[in-house]
Amino acid sequence: MHFELWKGESDAQKYIPDMLQSMIDKGIAYESQGALVVDVCEEGDSKELPPCIVRKSDGSALYATTDLATLVEREMLYHPDAYVYVADQRQSLHYQSFFRVAKKAGIVGEDRDLSFLGFGTMNGKDGKPFKTREGGVMRLEVLVEDICRSVYEKIRATRDENEISAGEAEKIAGTVGLAALKYGDLSNQASKDYIFDIDRFTSFEGNTGPYIQYTIVRIGSILKRCRAEEFGSDETAAGYIRKAVEGSKAAKDLALMLVRYNEVVPAAWEQLAPHKICQYIYELSNAFNTFYHDIRILSEEDADTKAGYLRMLELTRRVLTDCIHMLGFDAPEKM
């Protein structure tokens, strides 16, 4: 994974003194039991919110202080249209409070979008927060290693050396393992807790990352067996697809699922809900696999109908590939 910008908490320290003095000068920050605080309660609140402490009585900063100072820096350097903070759902009060101070202090405008996306906890099969066998907090690198090993063992159990070499299997396991982990996490509504189950996440069936990848690989395998002329001309591609859906419910259902792409992705973005993309590509994969089992694609005798089928395969692979890239993983060449 590549990040374009790395910023630590210490980068915001230099903005803190002027920021706090500005709050004092504006009359929104005041001393309470030696600490500097800002009232954040607003009319209409269902419960009273405590004042936000922006400087402790000993003069030290808190998370709210550095979060606010970070906003000062980002406004100076980037002036973004919106901010999205992703953290533990249990931090919601902190973000609600700090957002209000930011607007009250004029660090961002009243109309600026400050959003908090809280996530639930990843639990083990016992329903408790996921831990190592020794009872400690599971490190991400250990989790990735465990899930990739599980995928590798499944590949070795179902494919011999003549089909996939040990080196290939290891490379595929890395790609599939990351997909299993990312999809398993993102397919759940962010705010909800979920059970981490390696066996379920790495399954090649059901609502999993490997199932989506396998569908993409299957489509690629079919398309490789076709000649270019069998796809028809680009200019009449829509006509071929109309012909293909006329006599087949499975083809029509797949076409309707493909059309939904243009509404699902914007909705997922607006609602900050990647699980909606996961649900969509799972349904799209199901629609394709029904289509694949119900229709004789490569042996279709009518050239225009066959061209329509192949165009639908191309579209399905493109949509699935675009979506998994949005979710942060790829599909291997073979599985």
N, C-alpha and C positions, 0 to 999 in steps of 0.2 A: 504494500500500500504506500502511496506517495502523497505527502502533504506539501502544498505550495508554500505554507507559512508556518513557522514554529514560534509561538509566543508563550513565555512562562509568566508566572505570577510576578516575578521580580521586575519584568519589563514595565509594569504599571506603577511601580513605587514612586517614580519621580513626579507623577501627576497628583499624588495624594495631598501634599500640603496646600497647594493652590486650590484644589477642589474643595477641601474642607473649609478653607478660609472663605471661599465663595459662598458656601452654604451658610456660614455664620453671618456673613455680610448681608445675605438675602433674608435673614431672620427665620430660616426654616430649621436650622440646627441649633440646639441648645444643650446646656450641661444638665445632667441628671445623675446624682450620686457620683460625680466625678467623670462620668462618661459623656461623650458627645452623641446625641440621639436626634432622630427626625421622626415626627409623628407621621404615620402612614394610614391611619383610619380614615375612611371615607363614608359619606352618607349612603346608606343603603347596604352596608356590610351586614352579613347575617351574624357575624360574631366579631367581637372587638379584637383588633390586631395590636400586638405590643409595638412600641416605638422601635424603629430600626437603629441599632447601635452602629455608628460609623467610625467611632474611635473609643477604645477601652479606656478605663480610668487611669491605666498606667501609660497611656499614650500610644499603645500598639494598635495595629490594624487588624481587622477581621476579614472574613470572606466577603462580606458586603462592601467593605472599603475597597478591596482590590478589584472586585467585580465592577464597581462604579468607576474606578480609575481606568480600568480596561476599556469601558465604554467611552471615556473621555478620549483615550488614544485612538480608538477605532473611528470616532466621529471626526477627529482631526485628520487622520490618514486616509480613511476610506468613505466615510459618510454613507453607509449602506442603506438600502431601502427598508430592510427588515433584519431582525435578529432572531435566531432560533437557538435556544439553549436545551441541550439534551443531558439529562441527569436523572438520578434516582427519584422516583415519584415522591418519596418521603421528604424531598427538599422543596416541595411546592411552596411552602410558606416563605422560605428564604427568597425564592424568585419573585413571588408576589410582592413581597416587601421591597426588595431591591429595585424592581421595575418601577414601583410608585415613587421611590426616592429619586430615581433617574429622571423622571418626568417633572417631579416637583422642583428639582434643582435646576431644570432646564438643560440637563446634559443631552437629552434627546427631546424632540418636539412631542407635544401631546398626541399628535396623529401618528407617531412612529410605531411600527408594529414590533412589539417585544413579546415573543412567544416562548413558552416553556413546554417542552415535550418530555414528560416524565415517564420513565420505564419501570416496569415491575421487576421482581427478582426471578432469577433462574434457579429453580429448585430441583433436587434429586427426586428419585422415585418415591422417597418417603415424604415428599411434600415440604421438606425443609431446605433452606438455602444450600446450594450445591457446594460440596467440599471434597477434599482429597480423602483417600482411605485413612490417612492419619488424622483427619479431622480439621486440617487447616484450610485456608482459603485457596481455591483452585486458581492457579496462574493460567493465563490465556495460552501461553506457549505449551503448557502441559495438556490443556484441553484440546488444542489443535493436533498435537502429537497423538493423543489417544484416539481421536475420531478418524484421523488419516490411517492409523494402524488398523482400525476396525474395517475401513473400506478396503485396504490392501488385502486383508485376510479373506474378505468376501470375493474379491477378484481372483485370488489364487485358488479359492475353493470352487470357482465356476469356470475358470479359463486355464487351460494348460499352457506350457511354455511355447507350443507351436502357434497358439493364437496370440498370446501376449507375453513378451519376455518379462523377466523379473524387473528390469530397468523401466520398461514401459508401464508395468503395473504400478510401480512406485510413483512414477510421474502422474499417472491417471488418478491414483489414490490421493495425491496432493490436491489436484484440481477438484475432485469429487468431494473430498473431505471438507474443504473450505466451503463448497457450495452447500453441503449438508448442514454445516454449522451456521452459516449466514442465513440461509433460507429458514432453518429451524427457528432462528431468533426473530427474523423479520416477518415471518408468516403469522406471528401472534400480534394482536393489538398491543401496541407499545406499553400502555399503562398496566396491563394485566400480568400477573405472575404466570409462569408456565413450568412444566416438568421437562427437564432435559433427559432425554432417553436416547442413548447412542444407537441402539438397535432400530428404533423407529426413525430417527433422523437420517440414518444411512441406508434405509430401505430403498430399493429401486421401484417400489410400488407405493401408491398412496400420495398424500400431499407432502412431498419432500423435494429437496433440491435435486438429488440424484434422479428422481422420476422425470423432472423437467429436462435435465441434461440428457437422459436416455431418449426422450422424445425427439430432441434436437438431433442427436446422433442418428436415430432411426431415419429421420427425414433426409439427412445428408446422405445416408447410405442409398436410399431410393434414388435421389437426384443424380448421384454419380453414375448410376446404371443407365441413364437416359442420354440420347443424342440431342444436340442443340436444336435441331429442326423439329423435334417432338414438342417443344415448348410453344411453337407458333411465333408469330411476330409480336413485337412489343405494342404496336399500334392497335391491335385487335385483342389484347390480353383480356380486357373487361368483357368482351363478347364471348370469349372462350369460357370464362368463369360463369357467365349467365347460362351458357349451354350446359355446363357441368352440374349446376344446382337444380336444373329443371326436373330431372328424373330421379333425384336422390335426396331423401330426407337427411342422411348423414352429411352430404355435401352442403346442403342448405344450412344445417345447424352449425357447421364449421365456418361457413361464410358469415353467418350472423355473429358468431363469436369474434371473428376477425374485425368486423365493423366496430365492435365495442371498444377496441383499442383507443380510438380517438377521444373517448369520453372517460375511460378508466384512468389514464395517466394524468391528465389535468386535475381530476378529482383527487387522486392520491397526493398530488403536490399541494393542492389548496388545503387539504385536510391534514397534511403531514402524516400520511398513513400508508407506509410502504406495504403493510399487510394486504391492502386492497390490490396491489399489483401481483402479489403472490397468489391471492385467491383467483385473480383473473387468469394467470398463466396456468394454474392448475386446471381450471375449467376448460381453457383452450387446449391443453394437452389431452384432457379426456375426450374433447370433441374430435381432435385429430385422430386419436387412437381408435375411436369408434368408426370414424371415416375409413381408416386404414384397414380395419377388420371387415368392414361391410362392402368395400368397393375393390374391384380388381383393377388397380390403377395401371400397372404396366401392361396388362393384357387387354386393355380396352381397345376395341377395334375402330371406333369412330375417332378419327384424328383430332377433330375440334374438341370433342369431349375430353379426350386424353390430355390435350393441351391445357384445358381448363383445370383438370385435376392437378397437373404439374405446377401450374401457376399458383394454385391454392397452397400447394406444398411449399413453394418458394416464399409466399407471403407468411405462412405459419412459422417457418423457420426464422424469417427476418424479425417478426414480431416477438417471438420467444427469445431470440438472441438479444434484441434491443432491451427487452425487459430484464433479463438476467444481468446485463451490463449495468442497468440502473441500480440493481440490487447489489452489485459489486462482485460478481463472479462470472466465470466463463464455462463453456462446455468443451470437453476433450474431443479429439477427432474420432475416437472409438472408445467403447466401454465393454 
